[in-house]
Amino acid sequence: VLGDLLAQIPLDERIDSVYTDGAYDTKHCRQVILDRDAHALIPPRKNAKPWKDQKLRSLERNELLKTVKRLGRTLWKKWSGYHRRSLVETKMHCIKLLGDKLTARSFSSQVNEIHARIAVLNKFTELGRPHTQVVT
């Protein structure tokens, strides 16, 4: 599945990092990410063991295993920026609260519908943000 998703991004577009959950901690997924010259931010599974082969994907993952064991999972997530994935998931949840299906039939109308939902979410975010002033 991950390979199909990454294949939708044109090859001339650079992918910096790919954030996934531990379910994607496989040799295949890491290789697909490496093939696009991207950095894999995938937490190792809780029962993860080092991989024995000497391919770059395995060496990077084994180093990650050592780092997670040394720092702990929580500190690694903060240090690596993995928490950004949670922010994206939260935003997707908010989008789905406005409806989990699109009503428009044509693709261009679906794009417009998504733009409208995003505009509503941005307005909600703006309304909920505190406005502060320096008091002297």
N, CA, C and O atoms as a Tinker XYZ file with bonds, in Angstrom:
   544  protein
     1  N      0.822000   -1.189000    0.000000    73     2
     2  CA     0.000000    0.000000    0.000000    64     1     3
     3  C      0.869000    1.257000    0.000000    63     2     4     5
     4  O      0.593000    2.208000   -0.731000    81     3
     5  N      1.915000    1.257000    0.819000    73     3     6
     6  CA     2.784000    2.434000    0.904000    64     5     7
     7  C      3.438000    2.730000   -0.440000    63     6     8     9
     8  O      3.547000    3.888000   -0.842000    81     7
     9  N      3.870000    1.688000   -1.128000    73     7    10
    10  CA     4.474000    1.875000   -2.442000    64     9    11
    11  C      3.511000    2.521000   -3.420000    63    10    12    13
    12  O      3.904000    3.386000   -4.204000    81    11
    13  N      2.245000    2.105000   -3.379000    73    11    14
    14  CA     1.229000    2.692000   -4.258000    64    13    15
    15  C      0.996000    4.164000   -3.929000    63    14    16    17
    16  O      0.826000    4.987000   -4.828000    81    15
    17  N      0.989000    4.490000   -2.642000    73    15    18
    18  CA     0.804000    5.890000   -2.243000    64    17    19
    19  C      1.969000    6.756000   -2.711000    63    18    20    21
    20  O      1.761000    7.841000   -3.255000    81    19
    21  N      3.185000    6.280000   -2.501000    73    19    22
    22  CA     4.353000    7.060000   -2.919000    64    21    23
    23  C      4.449000    7.157000   -4.439000    63    22    24    25
    24  O      4.974000    8.137000   -4.967000    81    23
    25  N      3.946000    6.147000   -5.140000    73    23    26
    26  CA     3.980000    6.166000   -6.604000    64    25    27
    27  C      3.078000    7.259000   -7.175000    63    26    28    29
    28  O      3.255000    7.668000   -8.322000    81    27
    29  N      2.116000    7.734000   -6.389000    73    27    30
    30  CA     1.235000    8.808000   -6.851000    64    29    31
    31  C      1.939000   10.165000   -6.861000    63    30    32    33
    32  O      1.458000   11.115000   -7.478000    81    31
    33  N      3.068000   10.250000   -6.182000    73    31    34
    34  CA     3.845000   11.490000   -6.160000    64    33    35
    35  C      4.839000   11.426000   -7.312000    63    34    36    37
    36  O      5.629000   10.485000   -7.383000    81    35
    37  N      4.820000   12.408000   -8.221000    73    35    38
    38  CA     5.729000   12.366000   -9.372000    64    37    39
    39  C      7.187000   12.219000   -8.933000    63    38    40    41
    40  O      7.591000   12.740000   -7.894000    81    39
    41  N      7.961000   11.506000   -9.738000    73    39    42
    42  CA     9.358000   11.238000   -9.401000    64    41    43
    43  C     10.201000   12.505000   -9.316000    63    42    44    45
    44  O     11.212000   12.532000   -8.615000    81    43
    45  N      9.786000   13.563000  -10.032000    73    43    46
    46  CA    10.568000   14.801000   -9.980000    64    45    47
    47  C     10.258000   15.637000   -8.733000    63    46    48    49
    48  O     10.906000   16.656000   -8.497000    81    47
    49  N      9.277000   15.213000   -7.939000    73    47    50
    50  CA     8.987000   15.891000   -6.673000    64    49    51
    51  C      9.745000   15.200000   -5.559000    63    50    52    53
    52  O      9.661000   13.984000   -5.390000    81    51
    53  N     10.487000   15.992000   -4.801000    73    51    54
    54  CA    11.315000   15.451000   -3.725000    64    53    55
    55  C     10.460000   15.139000   -2.504000    63    54    56    57
    56  O      9.613000   15.941000   -2.108000    81    55
    57  N     10.684000   13.976000   -1.915000    73    55    58
    58  CA    10.055000   13.595000   -0.652000    64    57    59
    59  C     11.149000   13.652000    0.402000    63    58    60    61
    60  O     12.166000   12.967000    0.284000    81    59
    61  N     10.947000   14.458000    1.420000    73    59    62
    62  CA    11.958000   14.602000    2.464000    64    61    63
    63  C     11.834000   13.480000    3.487000    63    62    64    65
    64  O     12.799000   12.759000    3.742000    81    63
    65  N     10.653000   13.332000    4.069000    73    63    66
    66  CA    10.443000   12.334000    5.118000    64    65    67
    67  C      9.091000   11.666000    4.949000    63    66    68    69
    68  O      8.144000   12.263000    4.435000    81    67
    69  N      9.017000   10.428000    5.387000    73    67    70
    70  CA     7.757000    9.684000    5.391000    64    69    71
    71  C      7.499000    9.247000    6.827000    63    70    72    73
    72  O      8.291000    8.512000    7.416000    81    71
    73  N      6.386000    9.706000    7.379000    73    71    74
    74  CA     5.995000    9.372000    8.748000    64    73    75
    75  C      4.903000    8.310000    8.701000    63    74    76    77
    76  O      3.874000    8.505000    8.054000    81    75
    77  N      5.120000    7.195000    9.377000    73    75    78
    78  CA     4.090000    6.160000    9.467000    64    77    79
    79  C      4.091000    5.599000   10.882000    63    78    80    81
    80  O      4.965000    5.915000   11.690000    81    79
    81  N      3.102000    4.766000   11.168000    73    79    82
    82  CA     3.115000    4.121000   12.481000    64    81    83
    83  C      3.903000    2.820000   12.393000    63    82    84    85
    84  O      4.395000    2.450000   11.327000    81    83
    85  N      4.014000    2.135000   13.520000    73    83    86
    86  CA     4.843000    0.941000   13.605000    64    85    87
    87  C      4.401000   -0.212000   12.726000    63    86    88    89
    88  O      5.183000   -1.131000   12.483000    81    87
    89  N      3.163000   -0.187000   12.242000    73    87    90
    90  CA     2.694000   -1.256000   11.361000    64    89    91
    91  C      3.497000   -1.295000   10.056000    63    90    92    93
    92  O      3.560000   -2.331000    9.394000    81    91
    93  N      4.108000   -0.169000    9.689000    73    91    94
    94  CA     4.893000   -0.088000    8.454000    64    93    95
    95  C      6.375000   -0.363000    8.689000    63    94    96    97
    96  O      7.197000   -0.112000    7.808000    81    95
    97  N      6.718000   -0.868000    9.851000    73    95    98
    98  CA     8.112000   -1.189000   10.173000    64    97    99
    99  C      8.487000   -2.527000    9.543000    63    98   100   101
   100  O      8.701000   -3.525000   10.231000    81    99
   101  N      8.558000   -2.514000    8.198000    73    99   102
   102  CA     8.911000   -3.717000    7.446000    64   101   103
   103  C     10.047000   -3.387000    6.491000    63   102   104   105
   104  O     10.284000   -2.224000    6.166000    81   103
   105  N     10.739000   -4.415000    6.051000    73   103   106
   106  CA    11.842000   -4.212000    5.102000    64   105   107
   107  C     11.324000   -3.618000    3.799000    63   106   108   109
   108  O     11.954000   -2.734000    3.219000    81   107
   109  N     10.174000   -4.108000    3.341000    73   107   110
   110  CA     9.614000   -3.624000    2.080000    64   109   111
   111  C      9.298000   -2.125000    2.162000    63   110   112   113
   112  O      9.677000   -1.361000    1.274000    81   111
   113  N      8.608000   -1.710000    3.222000    73   111   114
   114  CA     8.238000   -0.296000    3.357000    64   113   115
   115  C      9.468000    0.593000    3.455000    63   114   116   117
   116  O      9.532000    1.649000    2.827000    81   115
   117  N     10.432000    0.165000    4.238000    73   115   118
   118  CA    11.648000    0.966000    4.376000    64   117   119
   119  C     12.404000    1.055000    3.052000    63   118   120   121
   120  O     13.003000    2.088000    2.752000    81   119
   121  N     12.383000   -0.019000    2.257000    73   119   122
   122  CA    13.059000   -0.003000    0.965000    64   121   123
   123  C     12.348000    0.931000   -0.005000    63   122   124   125
   124  O     12.999000    1.665000   -0.749000    81   123
   125  N     11.009000    0.909000   -0.005000    73   123   126
   126  CA    10.238000    1.797000   -0.880000    64   125   127
   127  C     10.553000    3.257000   -0.559000    63   126   128   129
   128  O     10.711000    4.077000   -1.464000    81   127
   129  N     10.643000    3.576000    0.719000    73   127   130
   130  CA    10.967000    4.947000    1.137000    64   129   131
   131  C     12.394000    5.300000    0.725000    63   130   132   133
   132  O     12.642000    6.391000    0.211000    81   131
   133  N     13.320000    4.390000    0.946000    73   131   134
   134  CA    14.721000    4.610000    0.585000    64   133   135
   135  C     14.876000    4.783000   -0.926000    63   134   136   137
   136  O     15.700000    5.581000   -1.372000    81   135
   137  N     14.097000    4.045000   -1.717000    73   135   138
   138  CA    14.148000    4.155000   -3.177000    64   137   139
   139  C     13.771000    5.554000   -3.659000    63   138   140   141
   140  O     14.189000    5.974000   -4.738000    81   139
   141  N     12.978000    6.280000   -2.859000    73   139   142
   142  CA    12.608000    7.655000   -3.207000    64   141   143
   143  C     13.541000    8.677000   -2.546000    63   142   144   145
   144  O     13.241000    9.871000   -2.518000    81   143
   145  N     14.668000    8.201000   -2.018000    73   143   146
   146  CA    15.651000    9.066000   -1.344000    64   145   147
   147  C     15.022000    9.865000   -0.206000    63   146   148   149
   148  O     15.386000   11.016000    0.034000    81   147
   149  N     14.085000    9.248000    0.484000    73   147   150
   150  CA    13.410000    9.899000    1.606000    64   149   151
   151  C     13.873000    9.282000    2.918000    63   150   152   153
   152  O     14.429000    8.184000    2.952000    81   151
   153  N     13.633000   10.005000    3.976000    73   151   154
   154  CA    13.984000    9.548000    5.320000    64   153   155
   155  C     12.749000    8.899000    5.946000    63   154   156   157
   156  O     11.674000    9.499000    5.965000    81   155
   157  N     12.900000    7.683000    6.455000    73   155   158
   158  CA    11.786000    6.964000    7.079000    64   157   159
   159  C     11.720000    7.298000    8.560000    63   158   160   161
   160  O     12.678000    7.070000    9.298000    81   159
   161  N     10.589000    7.839000    8.992000    73   159   162
   162  CA    10.346000    8.069000   10.415000    64   161   163
   163  C      9.267000    7.087000   10.851000    63   162   164   165
   164  O      8.079000    7.407000   10.886000    81   163
   165  N      9.714000    5.894000   11.178000    73   163   166
   166  CA     8.824000    4.802000   11.563000    64   165   167
   167  C      9.304000    4.263000   12.904000    63   166   168   169
   168  O     10.429000    3.774000   13.004000    81   167
   169  N      8.469000    4.346000   13.931000    73   167   170
   170  CA     8.914000    3.783000   15.209000    64   169   171
   171  C      8.998000    2.265000   15.109000    63   170   172   173
   172  O      8.139000    1.639000   14.489000    81   171
   173  N     10.013000    1.670000   15.706000    73   171   174
   174  CA    10.088000    0.207000   15.678000    64   173   175
   175  C      8.956000   -0.384000   16.515000    63   174   176   177
   176  O      8.474000    0.230000   17.466000    81   175
   177  N      8.550000   -1.581000   16.138000    73   175   178
   178  CA     7.519000   -2.261000   16.921000    64   177   179
   179  C      8.061000   -2.542000   18.314000    63   178   180   181
   180  O      9.274000   -2.595000   18.522000    81   179
   181  N      7.160000   -2.719000   19.254000    73   179   182
   182  CA     7.572000   -2.910000   20.658000    64   181   183
   183  C      8.458000   -4.141000   20.839000    63   182   184   185
   184  O      9.350000   -4.140000   21.688000    81   183
   185  N      8.223000   -5.184000   20.056000    73   183   186
   186  CA     9.015000   -6.418000   20.174000    64   185   187
   187  C     10.084000   -6.517000   19.083000    63   186   188   189
   188  O     10.524000   -7.617000   18.749000    81   187
   189  N     10.502000   -5.387000   18.532000    73   187   190
   190  CA    11.425000   -5.371000   17.390000    64   189   191
   191  C     12.790000   -5.941000   17.753000    63   190   192   193
   192  O     13.325000   -5.692000   18.833000    81   191
   193  N     13.328000   -6.699000   16.833000    73   191   194
   194  CA    14.680000   -7.255000   16.939000    64   193   195
   195  C     15.506000   -6.681000   15.786000    63   194   196   197
   196  O     14.945000   -6.339000   14.745000    81   195
   197  N     16.818000   -6.570000   15.952000    73   195   198
   198  CA    17.656000   -6.068000   14.848000    64   197   199
   199  C     17.566000   -6.975000   13.618000    63   198   200   201
   200  O     17.442000   -8.195000   13.726000    81   199
   201  N     17.634000   -6.335000   12.443000    73   199   202
   202  CA    17.650000   -7.098000   11.203000    64   201   203
   203  C     19.086000   -7.499000   10.914000    63   202   204   205
   204  O     20.016000   -6.731000   11.163000    81   203
   205  N     19.264000   -8.711000   10.384000    73   203   206
   206  CA    20.607000   -9.271000   10.211000    64   205   207
   207  C     21.296000   -8.850000    8.913000    63   206   208   209
   208  O     22.525000   -8.810000    8.859000    81   207
   209  N     20.523000   -8.533000    7.859000    73   207   210
   210  CA    21.185000   -8.199000    6.594000    64   209   211
   211  C     21.904000   -6.853000    6.711000    63   210   212   213
   212  O     21.668000   -6.090000    7.648000    81   211
   213  N     22.772000   -6.577000    5.757000    73   211   214
   214  CA    23.618000   -5.384000    5.809000    64   213   215
   215  C     23.174000   -4.309000    4.815000    63   214   216   217
   216  O     23.970000   -3.447000    4.441000    81   215
   217  N     21.921000   -4.353000    4.389000    73   215   218
   218  CA    21.415000   -3.328000    3.482000    64   217   219
   219  C     21.210000   -2.039000    4.268000    63   218   220   221
   220  O     21.026000   -2.062000    5.485000    81   219
   221  N     21.243000   -0.916000    3.558000    73   219   222
   222  CA    21.138000    0.388000    4.200000    64   221   223
   223  C     19.868000    0.512000    5.030000    63   222   224   225
   224  O     19.898000    1.055000    6.134000    81   223
   225  N     18.745000    0.009000    4.500000    73   223   226
   226  CA    17.474000    0.098000    5.236000    64   225   227
   227  C     17.585000   -0.582000    6.591000    63   226   228   229
   228  O     17.049000   -0.090000    7.584000    81   227
   229  N     18.283000   -1.718000    6.634000    73   227   230
   230  CA    18.426000   -2.473000    7.879000    64   229   231
   231  C     19.395000   -1.795000    8.835000    63   230   232   233
   232  O     19.163000   -1.765000   10.044000    81   231
   233  N     20.479000   -1.252000    8.297000    73   231   234
   234  CA    21.448000   -0.560000    9.146000    64   233   235
   235  C     20.817000    0.665000    9.808000    63   234   236   237
   236  O     21.032000    0.922000   10.993000    81   235
   237  N     20.025000    1.426000    9.019000    73   235   238
   238  CA    19.344000    2.598000    9.576000    64   237   239
   239  C     18.354000    2.188000   10.662000    63   238   240   241
   240  O     18.279000    2.826000   11.713000    81   239
   241  N     17.599000    1.130000   10.411000    73   239   242
   242  CA    16.609000    0.677000   11.389000    64   241   243
   243  C     17.285000    0.160000   12.654000    63   242   244   245
   244  O     16.828000    0.437000   13.763000    81   243
   245  N     18.368000   -0.588000   12.490000    73   243   246
   246  CA    19.069000   -1.106000   13.668000    64   245   247
   247  C     19.628000    0.037000   14.516000    63   246   248   249
   248  O     19.626000   -0.034000   15.745000    81   247
   249  N     20.102000    1.083000   13.855000    73   247   250
   250  CA    20.575000    2.263000   14.588000    64   249   251
   251  C     19.409000    2.936000   15.314000    63   250   252   253
   252  O     19.559000    3.406000   16.442000    81   251
   253  N     18.262000    2.976000   14.664000    73   251   254
   254  CA    17.062000    3.532000   15.292000    64   253   255
   255  C     16.668000    2.726000   16.528000    63   254   256   257
   256  O     16.299000    3.296000   17.555000    81   255
   257  N     16.748000    1.408000   16.428000    73   255   258
   258  CA    16.437000    0.548000   17.577000    64   257   259
   259  C     17.320000    0.900000   18.775000    63   258   260   261
   260  O     16.842000    1.004000   19.904000    81   259
   261  N     18.608000    1.081000   18.511000    73   259   262
   262  CA    19.533000    1.445000   19.594000    64   261   263
   263  C     19.159000    2.797000   20.201000    63   262   264   265
   264  O     19.182000    2.972000   21.419000    81   263
   265  N     18.815000    3.748000   19.333000    73   263   266
   266  CA    18.465000    5.086000   19.803000    64   265   267
   267  C     17.204000    5.058000   20.655000    63   266   268   269
   268  O     17.147000    5.691000   21.709000    81   267
   269  N     16.192000    4.323000   20.197000    73   267   270
   270  CA    14.935000    4.244000   20.949000    64   269   271
   271  C     15.167000    3.567000   22.298000    63   270   272   273
   272  O     14.589000    3.975000   23.306000    81   271
   273  N     16.002000    2.546000   22.319000    73   271   274
   274  CA    16.298000    1.876000   23.595000    64   273   275
   275  C     17.069000    2.800000   24.534000    63   274   276   277
   276  O     16.863000    2.767000   25.747000    81   275
   277  N     17.958000    3.626000   23.975000    73   275   278
   278  CA    18.773000    4.529000   24.786000    64   277   279
   279  C     17.942000    5.699000   25.319000    63   278   280   281
   280  O     18.014000    6.025000   26.503000    81   279
   281  N     17.151000    6.330000   24.437000    73   279   282
   282  CA    16.395000    7.525000   24.813000    64   281   283
   283  C     15.028000    7.213000   25.409000    63   282   284   285
   284  O     14.509000    7.971000   26.228000    81   283
   285  N     14.453000    6.094000   24.991000    73   283   286
   286  CA    13.058000    5.815000   25.322000    64   285   287
   287  C     12.182000    6.283000   24.173000    63   286   288   289
   288  O     12.538000    7.207000   23.442000    81   287
   289  N     11.050000    5.647000   24.022000    73   287   290
   290  CA    10.153000    5.924000   22.894000    64   289   291
   291  C      9.634000    7.363000   22.911000    63   290   292   293
   292  O      9.606000    8.020000   21.870000    81   291
   293  N      9.227000    7.857000   24.076000    73   291   294
   294  CA     8.646000    9.200000   24.169000    64   293   295
   295  C      9.657000   10.272000   23.791000    63   294   296   297
   296  O      9.348000   11.173000   23.012000    81   295
   297  N     10.848000   10.179000   24.332000    73   295   298
   298  CA    11.878000   11.171000   24.025000    64   297   299
   299  C     12.294000   11.086000   22.562000    63   298   300   301
   300  O     12.550000   12.113000   21.935000    81   299
   301  N     12.365000    9.866000   22.005000    73   299   302
   302  CA    12.703000    9.723000   20.588000    64   301   303
   303  C     11.669000   10.428000   19.721000    63   302   304   305
   304  O     12.031000   11.105000   18.759000    81   303
   305  N     10.379000   10.278000   20.051000    73   303   306
   306  CA     9.327000   10.917000   19.250000    64   305   307
   307  C      9.493000   12.431000   19.245000    63   306   308   309
   308  O      9.331000   13.067000   18.203000    81   307
   309  N      9.812000   13.012000   20.393000    73   307   310
   310  CA    10.019000   14.467000   20.456000    64   309   311
   311  C     11.284000   14.859000   19.703000    63   310   312   313
   312  O     11.278000   15.815000   18.928000    81   311
   313  N     12.355000   14.131000   19.928000    73   311   314
   314  CA    13.641000   14.438000   19.322000    64   313   315
   315  C     13.597000   14.328000   17.794000    63   314   316   317
   316  O     14.189000   15.148000   17.092000    81   315
   317  N     12.898000   13.318000   17.287000    73   315   318
   318  CA    12.882000   13.060000   15.844000    64   317   319
   319  C     11.849000   13.894000   15.094000    63   318   320   321
   320  O     11.904000   13.981000   13.867000    81   319
   321  N     10.910000   14.507000   15.810000    73   319   322
   322  CA     9.840000   15.233000   15.137000    64   321   323
   323  C      8.671000   14.337000   14.772000    63   322   324   325
   324  O      7.779000   14.749000   14.030000    81   323
   325  N      8.667000   13.114000   15.289000    73   323   326
   326  CA     7.605000   12.156000   14.959000    64   325   327
   327  C      6.232000   12.659000   15.394000    63   326   328   329
   328  O      5.217000   12.243000   14.834000    81   327
   329  N      6.188000   13.550000   16.387000    73   327   330
   330  CA     4.915000   14.072000   16.878000    64   329   331
   331  C      4.144000   14.819000   15.787000    63   330   332   333
   332  O      2.935000   15.012000   15.915000    81   331
   333  N      4.820000   15.239000   14.723000    73   331   334
   334  CA     4.126000   15.916000   13.615000    64   333   335
   335  C      3.050000   15.027000   13.011000    63   334   336   337
   336  O      2.014000   15.511000   12.556000    81   335
   337  N      3.304000   13.723000   13.010000    73   335   338
   338  CA     2.331000   12.774000   12.484000    64   337   339
   339  C      1.017000   12.889000   13.252000    63   338   340   341
   340  O     -0.057000   12.823000   12.655000    81   339
   341  N      1.096000   13.058000   14.562000    73   339   342
   342  CA    -0.105000   13.202000   15.384000    64   341   343
   343  C     -0.872000   14.466000   15.008000    63   342   344   345
   344  O     -2.103000   14.470000   15.008000    81   343
   345  N     -0.151000   15.532000   14.689000    73   343   346
   346  CA    -0.810000   16.771000   14.286000    64   345   347
   347  C     -1.585000   16.576000   12.987000    63   346   348   349
   348  O     -2.696000   17.085000   12.837000    81   347
   349  N     -0.999000   15.840000   12.055000    73   347   350
   350  CA    -1.669000   15.560000   10.784000    64   349   351
   351  C     -2.903000   14.699000   11.026000    63   350   352   353
   352  O     -3.960000   14.960000   10.452000    81   351
   353  N     -2.780000   13.678000   11.868000    73   351   354
   354  CA    -3.926000   12.816000   12.169000    64   353   355
   355  C     -5.053000   13.610000   12.824000    63   354   356   357
   356  O     -6.227000   13.377000   12.536000    81   355
   357  N     -4.702000   14.538000   13.697000    73   355   358
   358  CA    -5.717000   15.368000   14.346000    64   357   359
   359  C     -6.439000   16.224000   13.319000    63   358   360   361
   360  O     -7.662000   16.351000   13.367000    81   359
   361  N     -5.695000   16.813000   12.393000    73   359   362
   362  CA    -6.312000   17.652000   11.365000    64   361   363
   363  C     -7.211000   16.822000   10.448000    63   362   364   365
   364  O     -8.289000   17.274000   10.063000    81   363
   365  N     -6.772000   15.607000   10.097000    73   363   366
   366  CA    -7.614000   14.733000    9.264000    64   365   367
   367  C     -8.899000   14.363000   10.010000    63   366   368   369
   368  O     -9.966000   14.280000    9.401000    81   367
   369  N     -8.804000   14.141000   11.312000    73   367   370
   370  CA    -9.995000   13.845000   12.111000    64   369   371
   371  C    -10.970000   15.024000   12.051000    63   370   372   373
   372  O    -12.178000   14.831000   11.907000    81   371
   373  N    -10.439000   16.243000   12.161000    73   371   374
   374  CA   -11.291000   17.430000   12.084000    64   373   375
   375  C    -11.976000   17.535000   10.724000    63   374   376   377
   376  O    -13.150000   17.897000   10.643000    81   375
   377  N    -11.248000   17.219000    9.665000    73   375   378
   378  CA   -11.832000   17.261000    8.320000    64   377   379
   379  C    -12.968000   16.250000    8.217000    63   378   380   381
   380  O    -14.015000   16.551000    7.644000    81   379
   381  N    -12.770000   15.059000    8.766000    73   379   382
   382  CA   -13.797000   14.018000    8.705000    64   381   383
   383  C    -15.019000   14.364000    9.547000    63   382   384   385
   384  O    -16.114000   13.878000    9.266000    81   383
   385  N    -14.852000   15.193000   10.574000    73   383   386
   386  CA   -16.005000   15.621000   11.369000    64   385   387
   387  C    -16.989000   16.431000   10.529000    63   386   388   389
   388  O    -18.183000   16.464000   10.826000    81   387
   389  N    -16.491000   17.079000    9.485000    73   387   390
   390  CA   -17.359000   17.834000    8.583000    64   389   391
   391  C    -18.036000   16.931000    7.557000    63   390   392   393
   392  O    -18.757000   17.415000    6.685000    81   391
   393  N    -17.811000   15.643000    7.654000    73   391   394
   394  CA   -18.408000   14.663000    6.743000    64   393   395
   395  C    -17.334000   13.744000    6.219000    63   394   396   397
   396  O    -16.290000   14.197000    5.749000    81   395
   397  N    -17.588000   12.455000    6.297000    73   395   398
   398  CA   -16.557000   11.511000    5.859000    64   397   399
   399  C    -16.699000   11.127000    4.393000    63   398   400   401
   400  O    -15.929000   10.314000    3.882000    81   399
   401  N    -17.683000   11.711000    3.719000    73   399   402
   402  CA   -17.861000   11.443000    2.289000    64   401   403
   403  C    -18.036000   12.767000    1.558000    63   402   404   405
   404  O    -18.509000   13.749000    2.130000    81   403
   405  N    -17.650000   12.778000    0.298000    73   403   406
   406  CA   -17.865000   13.952000   -0.536000    64   405   407
   407  C    -19.191000   13.793000   -1.262000    63   406   408   409
   408  O    -19.540000   12.693000   -1.690000    81   407
   409  N    -19.929000   14.886000   -1.401000    73   407   410
   410  CA   -21.220000   14.810000   -2.084000    64   409   411
   411  C    -21.097000   15.138000   -3.570000    63   410   412   413
   412  O    -21.934000   14.718000   -4.370000    81   411
   413  N    -20.068000   15.880000   -3.939000    73   411   414
   414  CA   -19.878000   16.257000   -5.340000    64   413   415
   415  C    -19.513000   15.033000   -6.172000    63   414   416   417
   416  O    -18.875000   14.099000   -5.686000    81   415
   417  N    -19.927000   15.060000   -7.427000    73   415   418
   418  CA   -19.655000   13.909000   -8.302000    64   417   419
   419  C    -18.419000   14.094000   -9.167000    63   418   420   421
   420  O    -17.615000   13.172000   -9.307000    81   419
   421  N    -18.262000   15.274000   -9.745000    73   419   422
   422  CA   -17.106000   15.477000  -10.624000    64   421   423
   423  C    -15.870000   15.785000   -9.778000    63   422   424   425
   424  O    -15.964000   16.291000   -8.660000    81   423
   425  N    -14.717000   15.465000  -10.348000    73   423   426
   426  CA   -13.469000   15.656000   -9.606000    64   425   427
   427  C    -13.250000   17.120000   -9.242000    63   426   428   429
   428  O    -12.878000   17.428000   -8.109000    81   427
   429  N    -13.480000   18.027000  -10.197000    73   427   430
   430  CA   -13.248000   19.452000   -9.911000    64   429   431
   431  C    -14.190000   19.950000   -8.818000    63   430   432   433
   432  O    -13.806000   20.787000   -8.001000    81   431
   433  N    -15.409000   19.445000   -8.798000    73   431   434
   434  CA   -16.343000   19.828000   -7.734000    64   433   435
   435  C    -15.920000   19.243000   -6.394000    63   434   436   437
   436  O    -16.105000   19.873000   -5.353000    81   435
   437  N    -15.351000   18.039000   -6.417000    73   435   438
   438  CA   -14.849000   17.440000   -5.179000    64   437   439
   439  C    -13.692000   18.264000   -4.617000    63   438   440   441
   440  O    -13.590000   18.468000   -3.408000    81   439
   441  N    -12.824000   18.732000   -5.513000    73   439   442
   442  CA   -11.710000   19.585000   -5.083000    64   441   443
   443  C    -12.253000   20.853000   -4.436000    63   442   444   445
   444  O    -11.763000   21.280000   -3.391000    81   443
   445  N    -13.270000   21.459000   -5.061000    73   443   446
   446  CA   -13.873000   22.669000   -4.497000    64   445   447
   447  C    -14.510000   22.389000   -3.138000    63   446   448   449
   448  O    -14.425000   23.213000   -2.228000    81   447
   449  N    -15.144000   21.234000   -3.002000    73   447   450
   450  CA   -15.765000   20.863000   -1.730000    64   449   451
   451  C    -14.708000   20.726000   -0.628000    63   450   452   453
   452  O    -14.920000   21.165000    0.503000    81   451
   453  N    -13.592000   20.124000   -0.962000    73   451   454
   454  CA   -12.509000   19.982000    0.019000    64   453   455
   455  C    -11.945000   21.354000    0.387000    63   454   456   457
   456  O    -11.667000   21.618000    1.557000    81   455
   457  N    -11.776000   22.227000   -0.612000    73   455   458
   458  CA   -11.285000   23.584000   -0.328000    64   457   459
   459  C    -12.237000   24.318000    0.617000    63   458   460   461
   460  O    -11.797000   25.032000    1.518000    81   459
   461  N    -13.534000   24.140000    0.409000    73   459   462
   462  CA   -14.519000   24.787000    1.284000    64   461   463
   463  C    -14.410000   24.250000    2.710000    63   462   464   465
   464  O    -14.481000   25.019000    3.669000    81   463
   465  N    -14.237000   22.943000    2.853000    73   463   466
   466  CA   -14.095000   22.357000    4.192000    64   465   467
   467  C    -12.847000   22.892000    4.893000    63   466   468   469
   468  O    -12.876000   23.205000    6.083000    81   467
   469  N    -11.769000   22.989000    4.150000    73   467   470
   470  CA   -10.522000   23.496000    4.728000    64   469   471
   471  C    -10.692000   24.954000    5.152000    63   470   472   473
   472  O    -10.191000   25.360000    6.200000    81   471
   473  N    -11.402000   25.744000    4.335000    73   471   474
   474  CA   -11.641000   27.145000    4.689000    64   473   475
   475  C    -12.441000   27.242000    5.988000    63   474   476   477
   476  O    -12.151000   28.088000    6.835000    81   475
   477  N    -13.442000   26.380000    6.148000    73   475   478
   478  CA   -14.233000   26.359000    7.387000    64   477   479
   479  C    -13.346000   25.988000    8.569000    63   478   480   481
   480  O    -13.410000   26.629000    9.618000    81   479
   481  N    -12.519000   24.958000    8.408000    73   479   482
   482  CA   -11.624000   24.545000    9.497000    64   481   483
   483  C    -10.637000   25.646000    9.865000    63   482   484   485
   484  O    -10.367000   25.876000   11.044000    81   483
   485  N    -10.104000   26.319000    8.862000    73   483   486
   486  CA    -9.169000   27.413000    9.133000    64   485   487
   487  C     -9.854000   28.536000    9.909000    63   486   488   489
   488  O     -9.253000   29.132000   10.803000    81   487
   489  N    -11.114000   28.822000    9.567000    73   487   490
   490  CA   -11.866000   29.853000   10.286000    64   489   491
   491  C    -12.109000   29.420000   11.729000    63   490   492   493
   492  O    -11.949000   30.219000   12.651000    81   491
   493  N    -12.496000   28.156000   11.932000    73   491   494
   494  CA   -12.686000   27.635000   13.291000    64   493   495
   495  C    -11.394000   27.749000   14.098000    63   494   496   497
   496  O    -11.412000   28.145000   15.263000    81   495
   497  N    -10.286000   27.404000   13.471000    73   495   498
   498  CA    -8.992000   27.476000   14.157000    64   497   499
   499  C     -8.680000   28.914000   14.546000    63   498   500   501
   500  O     -8.211000   29.181000   15.653000    81   499
   501  N     -8.943000   29.835000   13.629000    73   499   502
   502  CA    -8.689000   31.251000   13.901000    64   501   503
   503  C     -9.567000   31.756000   15.048000    63   502   504   505
   504  O     -9.101000   32.504000   15.908000    81   503
   505  N    -10.828000   31.348000   15.058000    73   503   506
   506  CA   -11.736000   31.782000   16.121000    64   505   507
   507  C    -11.333000   31.216000   17.481000    63   506   508   509
   508  O    -11.542000   31.860000   18.509000    81   507
   509  N    -10.762000   30.027000   17.491000    73   507   510
   510  CA   -10.395000   29.391000   18.747000    64   509   511
   511  C     -9.026000   29.768000   19.267000    63   510   512   513
   512  O     -8.655000   29.385000   20.377000    81   511
   513  N     -8.273000   30.513000   18.480000    73   511   514
   514  CA    -6.914000   30.884000   18.885000    64   513   515
   515  C     -6.962000   32.122000   19.777000    63   514   516   517
   516  O     -7.622000   33.104000   19.437000    81   515
   517  N     -6.278000   32.084000   20.898000    73   515   518
   518  CA    -6.282000   33.270000   21.767000    64   517   519
   519  C     -5.478000   34.409000   21.146000    63   518   520   521
   520  O     -4.431000   34.190000   20.537000    81   519
   521  N     -5.981000   35.606000   21.309000    73   519   522
   522  CA    -5.276000   36.796000   20.832000    64   521   523
   523  C     -4.729000   37.509000   22.063000    63   522   524   525
   524  O     -5.487000   37.925000   22.940000    81   523
   525  N     -3.431000   37.644000   22.118000    73   523   526
   526  CA    -2.803000   38.240000   23.297000    64   525   527
   527  C     -2.175000   39.578000   22.948000    63   526   528   529
   528  O     -1.794000   39.837000   21.806000    81   527
   529  N     -2.080000   40.407000   23.953000    73   527   530
   530  CA    -1.437000   41.707000   23.793000    64   529   531
   531  C     -0.518000   41.926000   24.977000    63   530   532   533
   532  O     -0.780000   41.455000   26.084000    81   531
   533  N      0.553000   42.641000   24.730000    73   531   534
   534  CA     1.472000   42.996000   25.800000    64   533   535
   535  C      0.857000   44.154000   26.579000    63   534   536   537
   536  O      0.473000   45.171000   26.000000    81   535
   537  N      0.771000   43.992000   27.877000    73   535   538
   538  CA     0.245000   45.050000   28.738000    64   537   539
   539  C      1.419000   45.643000   29.503000    63   538   540   541
   540  O      2.167000   44.933000   30.176000    81   539
   541  N      1.564000   46.950000   29.387000    73   539   542
   542  CA     2.682000   47.591000   30.095000    64   541   543
   543  C      2.202000   48.453000   31.236000    63   542   544
   544  O      3.014000   49.062000   31.933000    81   543
